């Protein structure tokens, strides 16, 4: 089964049910409460909700059994994320924090503020998930990434204003967004809430993850 880049957990669960791997209900229940290994990249992820693993189900082609066990299914996804997020990418996270710290310093933030606003793997995945949904190709990804970091570091631009976050808050709306949509009461509304949204809005591929680590 090929999992496309940018699919949400809801879309992945539906696809796996259609292919008779697992039911949506079983996948939702296991994602929320099932036993998982202690993966380093899941630090900061709160379990308990059906889409709490959003961002970490790595898009790729997989082989499953029909009527498979949800625990095995999630292990495949998470092992793939672990394999694809290489040591080089971890080093880039360190370099990203140096770059972002310098951006904050230029905006006049104190050293205490800078020290308390280091980018974590969780935040990189959130940014990558937005890049994935906003870009129409890899050429745009690194530019979109720079726009996001510029806004995150600029006190005069407190809200990210990323349309894809509104689409996610609306459950995947396919029509053009309206002014009313931009007022939706949701923590994922990046037009009303300052800073980063609380979690990823898709499961990003490696290109989007790289873009989130290396903004233009």
C-alpha positions in Angstrom: 0.0 0.0 0.0 1.4 3.4 -1.0 0.8 6.1 1.6 1.0 9.5 -0.2 3.0 12.4 1.3 0.8 14.8 3.1 -2.0 12.3 4.0 -3.5 12.9 7.4 -4.0 10.2 9.9 -7.8 10.2 9.0 -6.9 9.6 5.4 -4.4 6.8 6.2 -6.8 5.0 8.5 -9.5 5.2 5.9 -7.2 3.8 3.2 -6.1 0.9 5.4 -9.7 0.0 6.1 -10.5 0.1 2.4 -7.5 -2.3 1.8 -8.8 -4.6 4.6 -5.7 -4.2 6.8 -7.4 -2.8 9.9 -10.6 -1.0 10.7 -10.6 2.8 11.2 -12.0 2.2 14.7 -9.2 -0.2 15.7 -6.6 2.1 14.4 -8.0 5.1 16.2 -8.2 3.2 19.5 -4.7 1.9 19.2 -3.2 5.3 18.2 -4.8 6.8 21.3 -4.0 4.1 23.9 -2.1 1.2 22.4 1.3 0.2 23.6 4.2 1.7 21.6 8.0 1.5 21.9 9.7 4.6 23.4 10.7 6.3 20.2 12.9 9.3 20.7 11.0 11.5 18.3 7.7 11.0 20.2 8.9 13.1 23.1 6.3 15.7 23.8 3.5 13.8 22.1 0.5 13.4 24.3 -1.3 10.1 23.7 -5.0 9.7 24.3 -6.5 11.1 21.1 -7.1 9.2 17.9 -4.9 11.5 15.8 -2.1 12.0 18.4 0.4 10.3 16.0 -0.2 12.9 13.3 3.1 13.8 11.6 4.9 10.5 12.4 3.2 8.0 10.1 5.9 8.2 7.5 4.6 8.3 3.9 6.1 5.3 2.0 5.0 2.0 0.3 4.4 -0.8 2.9 3.4 -4.4 2.9 0.7 -5.4 5.4 -1.4 -8.5 6.1 -5.1 -8.4 5.6 -6.8 -8.2 9.0 -3.4 -7.1 10.4 -2.8 -6.1 14.1 -2.9 -2.3 14.6 0.2 -2.5 16.8 2.2 -4.0 14.0 0.9 -1.4 11.5 1.9 1.5 13.7 5.3 -0.1 14.4 6.0 -0.2 10.7 5.1 3.5 10.3 7.2 4.6 13.3 10.2 2.4 12.4 10.2 4.0 9.0 10.2 7.5 10.5 13.1 6.5 12.7 15.0 5.1 9.8 14.4 8.1 7.5 15.2 10.8 10.1 19.0 10.3 9.8 21.9 11.3 12.0 22.6 14.1 9.4 19.1 15.4 9.9 19.6 15.4 13.6 22.8 17.5 13.1 20.7 19.9 10.9 18.4 20.4 13.9 21.3 21.7 15.9 22.3 24.0 13.0 18.7 25.2 12.6 18.7 26.2 16.3 21.8 28.3 15.8 20.2 30.0 12.8 16.9 30.6 14.6 18.6 31.9 17.7 20.5 34.5 15.5 17.1 35.5 13.9 15.6 36.0 17.3 18.7 38.0 18.5 18.4 40.3 15.5 14.8 41.0 16.5 15.9 42.1 19.9 14.8 39.1 22.0 16.6 38.5 25.3 19.0 35.6 25.7 16.7 34.0 28.2 13.8 34.1 25.7 16.1 32.7 23.0 17.3 29.9 25.2 13.7 28.9 26.0 12.7 28.9 22.3 14.9 26.2 20.8 13.3 24.1 18.1 12.5 20.5 19.1 11.9 17.6 16.8 8.2 18.0 17.6 8.2 21.6 16.3 10.2 20.7 13.2 7.5 18.0 12.3 4.8 20.6 12.9 6.5 23.0 10.5 7.2 20.2 8.0 3.5 19.2 8.0 2.5 22.8 7.1 5.2 22.9 4.4 3.8 19.6 3.0 0.3 21.0 2.6 1.3 24.5 1.4 3.8 23.5 -1.3 3.0 22.3 -4.8 6.5 20.9 -5.3 9.9 20.6 -3.7 11.1 23.9 -5.3 8.7 25.8 -3.1 9.3 23.9 0.1 12.4 25.7 1.3 10.9 29.1 0.5 7.8 28.3 2.4 10.0 27.1 5.3 11.8 30.5 5.4 8.5 32.4 5.5 7.4 30.4 8.5 10.6 30.9 10.4 10.6 34.6 9.5 7.2 35.0 11.0 8.0 32.9 14.1 10.9 35.2 14.8 9.1 38.5 14.0 7.2 40.1 16.9 5.3 42.3 14.3 3.9 39.1 12.7 2.5 37.1 15.7 0.3 34.8 13.7 1.6 32.5 11.0 -1.6 32.8 8.8 -1.1 29.5 7.0 -4.3 28.5 5.1 -3.6 24.8 5.4 -4.1 25.0 9.2 -7.6 26.3 8.6 -8.3 23.4 6.2 -7.2 21.0 8.8 -9.3 22.6 11.5 -12.3 22.3 9.1 -11.7 18.6 8.7 -10.1 18.8 5.2 -12.3 21.3 3.4 -11.8 21.2 -0.3 -13.6 24.4 -1.4 -12.0 27.8 -1.3 -11.7 29.3 2.2 -14.1 32.0 3.2 -13.7 34.9 5.6 -16.0 33.0 8.0 -13.6 30.0 7.8 -10.7 32.2 9.0 -12.6 32.9 12.2 -13.1 29.2 13.2 -12.6 28.7 16.9 -9.8 26.1 16.9 -6.3 25.9 18.3 -5.3 25.1 14.7 -6.4 28.4 13.4 -3.1 30.1 12.7 -4.9 33.4 11.8 -6.2 33.9 15.3 -3.6 32.0 17.5 0.0 33.3 17.9 3.0 31.1 17.2 3.0 27.5 16.2 -0.2 25.4 16.1 -0.4 22.6 18.7 0.4 19.7 16.4 1.1 18.5 12.9 -1.6 18.8 10.2 -0.3 16.0 8.0 2.3 13.3 7.7 5.2 15.0 5.9 7.6 13.3 3.5 11.4 13.6 3.8 11.6 16.6 1.4 9.3 18.6 3.7 11.2 17.5 6.8 14.5 18.6 5.1 12.9 21.9 4.2 11.8 22.4 7.8 15.4 21.8 8.9 17.0 24.0 6.2 14.9 27.1 5.4 16.0 29.1 2.4 
